[in-house]
Amino acid sequence: MTRKLSVPGHYYRGYPVDFSAGRAPARTFLGWDTTPSELDLDRSAILLMHLPDAGLRPEVAWSPDCPRPDLLGSREWVPRTMDLVTHRLPPLVAAARQARLQVVHVTMCNWYAREYPQRQRCAAEVGPPPPPQLEPLAQCPEGDWHAALTKRNFRPAPRPPGSPDAEETQFSPGLEPRDNDLVCSQTWELHRLLSARGIHSLIYTGWALNWCLWFSECGMNDMQKLRYRLFAVRGGCVAIENAESAETEGNLEYAYWMTSAKFGDLFDLADLAAALRSVPISGV
C-alpha cells in the first residue's frame, strides 16, 4: 500500500510585472503562497548535507579558542549551524525515522564516515565510479586557483599547535548514521543508491543552502539534471552571510526564493515534522 503524506509547500509567485515601474517591475509580484505537496514516503528521502562536527559543542564558546578555529572557529556561519544541528534538526530527523522515511547523510568527503557500517555498506553497493564525462585539465597554469580564492576571500585562521587532527572530525552529535541510513559524498553514488530503492523525491537540509546544497556533489543542481523532484526545509538550512546581509540573514531569504524559483517548493520545518509524526507507526 502506498504511504502518502501531504505537506504545505511554499512557492513564490513572480508575477504580475508592473510595466509602469521603470527599473522595479517586480514590485507588484504576489510573493509567497502555499499549496499542498504530496509525498510518497516510500519514494522519498531526507538529506542531511554537509553537517560535520570538528570538536564544537553547545557548551564550547564559539571563539578563536575553540578546538579547530582553522576549520570552524572563525567562520561566520558556525553559531547558526550549531543551533541547527543541536535544536532544530534532531526532532525532524527523529520524526523522519519514526515515519520510516529514508535518511541520507551527504558528507563533505567520505573519510570521516568510513568507519560507519552504513558507509561501508553503501560503498560496497555502489561499486566503482563511472568514467568521467569530461576530462578536467591536467593542471591549471595558475595552480590550484580554487584554494587560492578560498585563502584570499575567507582568510582561514591558523591551526593551533596540538589541536586535534582533521581525521577526528565526526558527524554532528545526535545526527550520526544509524540503521538503514545511506551515506555518500558523490552524485553518482547518491544516484545509484536512490535508483536502487525507487526514490525520486529529495528533501534537503543542511549547510549551506546558497552554496553546497545548490552546487556541491549531490546538490540540487546535479540532482535536478537527473530529474529528481526536489524540496528544501525552511528552518532546516543555513546560508553563508556577508556584512551586508548578516543582520537580517538576507542571503538566506534570497536563497529560499531562489530555491523555490529554480529547484522546488519549501517545507516549513514544523509543518514537515508534524506531518511525519502523524504517520501511523508500523505495528501499532
C-alpha positions in Angstrom: 0.0 0.0 0.0 1.3 3.4 -0.9 2.1 5.6 2.0 1.1 9.2 1.1 1.9 12.4 3.0 0.5 15.9 2.3 2.7 18.8 3.5 2.1 22.5 2.8 4.6 23.5 0.1 5.6 27.2 -0.2 6.4 28.7 -3.6 7.0 32.3 -4.8 4.6 33.9 -7.3 6.9 36.0 -9.6 4.1 37.8 -11.3 2.5 40.1 -12.5 5.0 42.7 -13.6 4.4 46.4 -13.2 5.0 48.0 -16.6 4.9 51.5 -15.1 7.6 50.8 -12.5 10.6 51.5 -14.7 13.6 49.6 -13.2 11.4 47.9 -10.5 8.7 46.0 -12.3 8.8 43.2 -9.7 7.2 45.4 -7.0 3.8 44.0 -7.9 4.7 40.4 -7.6 2.3 38.5 -5.5 5.0 36.8 -3.5 4.8 33.7 -1.3 1.8 31.3 -1.4 1.2 27.7 -0.3 -0.1 24.6 -2.0 -0.4 21.0 -0.8 2.6 18.9 -1.8 2.0 15.1 -1.9 4.9 12.8 -1.0 5.1 9.1 -1.4 7.0 8.2 1.7 8.5 5.1 0.2 9.8 7.0 -2.8 11.2 10.0 -0.8 14.3 10.7 1.3 15.5 13.5 3.6 19.1 14.6 3.0 21.4 15.9 5.8 24.0 17.6 3.8 27.5 18.8 5.0 27.0 18.8 8.8 30.3 17.6 10.2 31.5 18.2 13.7 35.1 19.3 14.4 35.1 19.4 18.2 32.5 22.2 18.7 29.7 21.6 21.2 27.0 23.9 22.5 29.0 24.2 25.8 32.1 25.3 24.0 32.4 29.0 23.3 32.4 30.0 19.7 35.7 31.9 19.6 39.3 31.8 18.3 40.0 29.5 21.3 37.7 26.7 20.0 39.4 23.3 19.2 39.9 24.0 15.5 39.5 27.7 14.6 41.1 27.0 11.2 38.1 24.7 10.4 35.2 26.3 12.2 36.1 28.8 14.9 36.4 31.9 12.7 33.5 31.1 10.3 30.5 33.3 10.5 28.0 30.6 9.9 29.0 28.4 12.9 26.6 29.8 15.6 23.6 29.3 13.3 24.8 25.8 12.2 25.3 24.8 15.9 21.7 25.9 16.6 20.5 23.9 13.6 22.3 20.6 14.5 21.6 21.0 18.2 18.0 22.1 18.4 16.2 22.1 15.0 17.3 19.1 13.0 17.3 16.3 15.7 13.5 16.4 16.2 12.9 16.5 12.5 15.2 13.5 11.9 13.5 11.6 14.8 10.2 12.2 13.1 11.6 11.0 9.8 12.9 7.8 11.3 9.5 7.2 13.1 7.8 7.6 9.7 10.3 5.2 8.1 11.4 8.0 5.7 14.8 7.2 4.2 17.6 9.3 5.8 20.6 10.2 3.7 23.9 11.7 5.0 25.7 13.6 2.3 29.2 14.1 3.6 31.8 16.7 2.6 34.1 13.7 2.0 34.0 10.1 2.9 37.0 9.7 5.2 35.1 10.8 8.4 32.3 8.3 7.5 34.4 5.3 6.6 34.3 3.6 10.0 30.5 3.5 10.0 28.9 0.3 8.8 26.3 2.3 6.9 29.1 3.9 4.8 30.8 0.6 4.3 27.6 -0.9 3.1 26.9 1.9 0.7 30.4 1.8 -0.7 30.1 -1.9 -1.4 26.7 -1.4 -3.0 27.6 1.4 -5.4 30.8 -0.2 -6.7 33.4 1.6 -8.8 32.8 5.1 -10.1 31.7 5.7 -13.7 34.2 7.1 -16.2 34.2 10.9 -16.2 32.0 12.6 -18.9 34.6 15.3 -19.3 38.3 15.2 -18.5 39.4 18.0 -16.3 42.5 20.0 -17.1 45.6 18.1 -16.1 46.9 21.2 -14.4 45.7 24.8 -14.4 48.6 27.2 -15.4 47.7 29.3 -12.3 47.9 26.4 -9.9 45.1 25.5 -7.5 43.0 28.5 -8.2 40.1 27.4 -6.0 42.3 27.0 -3.0 43.9 30.4 -3.7 40.4 32.0 -3.9 39.4 30.5 -0.6 42.5 31.6 1.2 42.2 35.1 -0.2 38.5 35.6 0.2 38.0 33.9 3.6 41.4 34.1 5.2 41.3 30.9 7.3 42.5 31.1 10.8 45.8 29.4 11.6 45.7 25.9 13.1 46.7 26.0 16.8 49.7 23.7 17.8 48.5 20.4 19.3 44.9 20.7 18.0 43.0 17.6 17.0 43.6 16.2 13.5 41.0 16.7 10.9 40.6 13.0 10.8 39.0 13.3 14.2 36.1 15.2 12.6 32.8 13.2 13.1 29.2 13.6 12.4 27.4 16.2 14.5 26.3 14.6 17.8 22.8 13.1 17.5 22.9 13.1 13.7 25.2 10.1 13.2 24.3 7.4 10.7 22.2 4.5 12.1 20.1 1.6 11.0 19.5 1.7 7.2 20.7 5.2 6.6 22.6 6.0 3.4 26.0 7.7 3.4 27.7 9.2 0.4 29.6 12.2 -0.9 29.4 11.9 -4.7 26.5 12.5 -7.1 27.0 9.2 -8.9 26.9 7.3 -5.5 23.7 9.0 -4.4 22.0 8.4 -7.8 22.9 4.7 -7.7 21.7 4.3 -4.1 18.4 6.2 -4.7 17.7 4.4 -8.0 18.1 1.0 -6.4 15.4 2.0 -3.9 13.0 3.7 -6.3 13.4 7.1 -4.6 12.6 10.1 -6.7 11.8 12.9 -4.2 14.5 14.6 -2.1 14.1 16.9 0.9 17.2 19.0 1.5 18.5 20.2 4.9 21.9 21.4 5.9 24.7 23.9 5.2 24.9 26.0 3.2 21.7 26.5 1.1 23.3 29.2 -1.1 26.5 27.2 -1.6 26.8 23.4 -1.1 23.2 22.5 -1.3 22.9 24.1 -4.7 26.3 23.5 -6.2 28.3 20.7 -4.5 28.3 17.0 -5.3 24.8 15.6 -4.5 23.4 19.1 -4.5 20.2 20.4 -6.1 21.9 21.4 -9.4 23.2 17.9 -10.0 20.1 16.1 -8.9 17.7 18.3 -10.8 19.6 17.4 -14.0 19.0 13.7 -13.1 15.2 14.6 -12.9 14.7 14.2 -9.2 11.8 16.1 -7.5 13.4 18.5 -5.0 12.3 20.3 -1.9 14.1 22.2 0.9 13.2 22.8 4.5 12.7 26.3 5.6 14.2 26.4 9.1 16.3 23.3 8.3 19.0 25.2 6.3 21.8 27.7 7.0 23.2 30.2 4.5 26.5 31.9 4.2 26.0 35.6 5.0 28.2 38.7 4.4 28.5 42.1 6.0 25.6 43.4 4.0 23.2 40.6 4.8 24.3 39.5 8.3 21.8 41.4 10.5 18.7 40.2 8.6 20.1 36.9 7.2 19.2 38.4 3.8 21.3 35.8 1.9 19.2 33.0 3.5 16.0 34.7 2.5 17.3 35.2 -1.1 18.3 31.5 -1.1 14.8 30.4 -0.1 13.4 32.4 -3.0 16.0 31.1 -5.4 15.4 27.5 -4.3 11.7 27.9 -4.8 12.1 29.6 -8.2 14.6 27.2 -9.7 14.5 23.9 -7.8 11.4 23.1 -5.8 8.9 24.1 -3.0 9.8 24.8 0.6 8.5 22.9 3.6 8.4 24.7 6.9 10.3 22.5 9.4 7.4 22.5 11.9 4.9 21.5 9.2 7.1 18.7 7.9 7.9 17.3 11.4 4.2 17.4 12.4 3.2 15.6 9.1 5.8 12.9 9.7 4.7 12.4 13.3 1.2 11.8 12.0 2.2 8.8 10.0 0.9 5.6 11.8 3.8 3.7 13.4 4.1 0.2 11.8 2.7 -2.5 14.1 0.9 0.0 16.4 
